[in-house]
Structures are given as structure tokens and as C-alpha cells.
Amino acid sequence: MNTTNNTSKLVILGLMTGILLLMAYTPLGYLNIGPITFNVIPVAIAAITLGPAGGAAIGAVFGMTSFLQCIGIGGSSAMGAMLFSINPFLAFVQRFVPRMLDGLLLGYIFQFVRRRTDAYM
């Protein structure tokens, strides 16, 4: 039973990583809708299905693709290129950490809301 659960979590993690990478390297993923992009959707799905650790893992992939845009891999970001020319480490922190925290915090928020709603039912 435990092996099946671990296998399904690994499959979901790989699937969400693949979808995120596909979206990151095509124009679909970085279409802006207000302050967010479509790339947050696989991060949110992973956070809900896999918990905070899975959300953080997929958020880290999202952060790496965003940071690689600073260098020009998979698209380019004017702000990212400017930050990278000033300080590469702080550009990495600015691009990577918030996206990883998106997945981590989405997982914790979902768990909190789920516990609260289960207590009332």
C-alpha cells in the first residue's frame, strides 16, 4: 500500500514538472493575467495533491525556469537581465525563493483550510 502511494506521488510530481517545463518554454506559460502567470497552475495542483513539500519542489522548478530567463534560456526577461547584470546572486534569490515559497505556502494554506472545513462537517 505504501509503495503504491509513493509511486503515485512520484508520477504526479513528474507529470507536474513536465507540464511546468512545457509551459515555461512555450509562450503559454508566461502569459500574464494580472499579477500571476499560468505557470502557477501546476504549482498549485502539486501543492494540493502532494502537500507543501511537493508544492515547494514544483515551485523550485518554476523558480529555476524563471531564473534561467535572466540568462536568456527559454525566453528573456528585461527585468531579470537587468537584475542579473547588477547582482547574479540577488537575481537568483528574487526569482527562485518567491516561486518556491508559492508552492510551500499554497500547500500549507490548503491543509489549513481543509482541516478547518473538515472540523465543521
VEXDREN-2710 file (C-alpha; in Angstrom, 1 decimal):
% VEXDREN-2710
k/r/px/py/pz
1/MET/0.0/0.0/0.0
2/ASN/2.8/2.4/0.9
3/THR/4.7/1.7/-2.3
4/THR/1.6/2.4/-4.4
5/ASN/1.2/5.7/-2.6
6/ASN/4.8/6.7/-3.2
7/THR/4.6/5.7/-6.8
8/SER/1.5/7.8/-7.4
9/LYS/3.1/10.8/-5.7
10/LEU/6.2/10.4/-7.9
11/VAL/4.1/10.1/-11.0
12/ILE/2.2/13.3/-10.1
13/LEU/5.4/15.1/-9.3
14/GLY/6.9/14.1/-12.7
15/LEU/3.8/15.0/-14.6
16/MET/3.5/18.4/-13.0
17/THR/7.2/19.0/-13.6
18/GLY/6.8/18.1/-17.3
19/ILE/3.7/20.3/-17.7
20/LEU/5.5/23.2/-16.0
21/LEU/8.6/22.8/-18.2
22/LEU/6.4/22.6/-21.3
23/MET/4.6/25.8/-20.3
24/ALA/7.8/27.5/-19.3
25/TYR/9.4/27.0/-22.7
26/THR/6.3/27.9/-24.8
27/PRO/4.6/31.3/-24.8
28/LEU/1.5/29.9/-23.0
29/GLY/3.2/29.7/-19.6
30/TYR/4.3/33.3/-19.2
31/LEU/1.1/34.9/-20.4
32/ASN/0.3/37.4/-17.7
33/ILE/-3.2/37.6/-16.2
34/GLY/-2.8/40.5/-13.8
35/PRO/-0.1/39.7/-11.3
36/ILE/0.2/35.9/-12.0
37/THR/1.1/33.7/-14.9
38/PHE/-0.2/30.3/-16.0
39/ASN/2.8/28.6/-14.6
40/VAL/1.4/28.9/-11.1
41/ILE/-1.4/26.4/-12.0
42/PRO/0.9/23.2/-11.9
43/VAL/2.4/24.6/-8.7
44/ALA/-1.0/24.9/-7.1
45/ILE/-2.1/21.4/-8.3
46/ALA/1.1/19.9/-6.9
47/ALA/0.7/21.7/-3.6
48/ILE/-2.9/20.5/-3.3
49/THR/-2.2/16.9/-4.3
50/LEU/1.3/16.4/-2.8
51/GLY/1.3/18.8/0.1
52/PRO/3.8/21.5/1.0
53/ALA/6.9/19.5/0.1
54/GLY/5.6/18.7/-3.4
55/GLY/4.4/22.2/-3.9
56/ALA/7.9/23.5/-2.9
57/ALA/9.6/21.1/-5.3
58/ILE/7.5/22.2/-8.3
59/GLY/7.8/25.8/-7.1
60/ALA/11.6/25.3/-7.2
61/VAL/11.4/24.1/-10.8
62/PHE/9.3/27.2/-11.6
63/GLY/11.9/29.4/-9.9
64/MET/14.7/27.8/-11.9
65/THR/12.9/28.3/-15.2
66/SER/12.3/31.9/-14.2
67/PHE/15.9/32.4/-13.2
68/LEU/17.1/30.9/-16.5
69/GLN/15.2/33.6/-18.3
70/CYS/17.6/36.1/-16.8
71/ILE/20.4/34.4/-18.8
72/GLY/18.2/34.1/-21.9
73/ILE/17.4/30.4/-21.8
74/GLY/13.8/29.7/-22.7
75/GLY/12.9/33.3/-23.4
76/SER/14.1/36.6/-22.0
77/SER/13.1/38.9/-19.2
78/ALA/14.2/42.5/-19.3
79/MET/13.9/43.0/-15.6
80/GLY/15.7/39.7/-14.9
81/ALA/18.5/40.5/-17.3
82/MET/18.9/43.9/-15.6
83/LEU/19.0/42.3/-12.1
84/PHE/21.4/39.7/-13.3
85/SER/23.8/42.3/-14.6
86/ILE/23.7/44.1/-11.3
87/ASN/24.0/41.1/-8.9
88/PRO/23.5/37.5/-10.1
89/PHE/23.0/36.1/-6.6
90/LEU/20.3/38.5/-5.7
91/ALA/18.7/37.9/-9.1
92/PHE/18.6/34.2/-8.2
93/VAL/17.1/34.9/-4.8
94/GLN/14.5/37.3/-6.3
95/ARG/13.5/34.8/-9.0
96/PHE/13.8/31.5/-7.1
97/VAL/12.7/32.0/-3.5
98/PRO/9.3/33.5/-4.0
99/ARG/8.3/30.9/-6.5
100/MET/9.4/28.1/-4.2
101/LEU/7.5/29.7/-1.3
102/ASP/4.4/29.9/-3.5
103/GLY/4.2/26.1/-3.6
104/LEU/5.2/25.7/0.0
105/LEU/2.7/28.2/1.3
106/LEU/-0.1/27.0/-1.0
107/GLY/0.3/23.5/0.4
108/TYR/0.1/24.8/4.0
109/ILE/-2.9/27.0/3.2
110/PHE/-4.7/24.2/1.6
111/GLN/-4.1/21.9/4.6
112/PHE/-5.2/24.6/7.0
113/VAL/-8.4/25.3/5.1
114/ARG/-9.1/21.6/4.7
115/ARG/-8.8/21.0/8.4
116/ARG/-11.0/23.9/9.2
117/THR/-13.7/22.8/6.8
118/ASP/-13.5/19.2/8.0
119/ALA/-14.0/20.3/11.6
120/TYR/-17.3/21.9/10.7
121/MET/-18.7/18.9/8.7
END
